[in-house]
Amino acid sequence: MARFADKVVVVTGAGSGIGAATARRFAREGASVVLVDRGQEKLNAVRASLEGGQSLAHSADVSNEVEVLAMVETAIARFGRIDVLVNNAGVVTTGPLLDTTTADWRRVMATDLDGVFFCTRAALPHLLESRGCIVNTSSVSGTGGDWNMSAYNAAKGAVTNLTRSLAMELGGQGVRVNAVNPSFTATGMTADMLEDKALIQKFLERIPMGRIGQPEDVADVIAFLASDDARFVTGVNLPVDGGLSASNGQPKQA
């Protein structure tokens, strides 16, 4: 398929995990991709793995408004337009609230929430011009609570509702806004959890499809939401969770 031929797609958090898989998916479908993350070396490695359209690897911290503005200016200077913004960059901190430092809280909010705000505001004039779309990476943690993840839950909950609000605000102007809500996905963020076999088993007991997610599982849904196949879809927070959110929380019965 070449659904994104002649389209320019900006992907934040593109240096690994879901962001890298998303960049690869868009490139395979003909898009020109702007890869954004902290650290030029890992961006260059992902860029080298792309198949298809043109690409640009731009190192920026999405929690820094000045760097975000410079990134968007660079993308426009290179490609002349932005059609899709994928707000994917994210960090997490875990532990009881009393053990959560102010620095921890600010770090999560700065990347997971402020980053979405800064990137959206900076790219929006160009998205309005192209009648493009935004896909945010929220989380099942943005639709329900987790044990000992209050900062992450708060940030992703905000992204979930920001997605709805922006969809209402921008739909009449031709810009669609949606989000994906992944469950446990095998990325660098979950590397420590992946080593805990007992924990993995607990997750598998709760996920009807019987496996944890892969970055490509999420990337493919992001591409769908950004495509014309989803042309009448906006304001959606779409679970990509193997059926986890289908449960009411009760344990499996014999």
Buried (B, 14 or more C-beta within 10 A) or exposed (E): EEBBEEBBBBBBBBBBBBBBBBBBBBBBBBBBBBBBBBEEEBBBBBBEEBEBBBBBBBBBBBBBBEBBBBBBEBBBEBBEBBBBBBBBBBBBBBEEEEEBEEEBBEBBBBBBBBBBBBBBEBBBEBBEEBEBBBBBBBBBBBBEEBEBBBBBBBBBBBBBBBBBEBBEEBEEEEBBBBBBBBBBBBBEBBEEBBEEEEEBEEBBEBBEEEEBBBBBBBBBBBBBBBBEEBEEBBBBBBBBBBEBBEEEEEEEEE
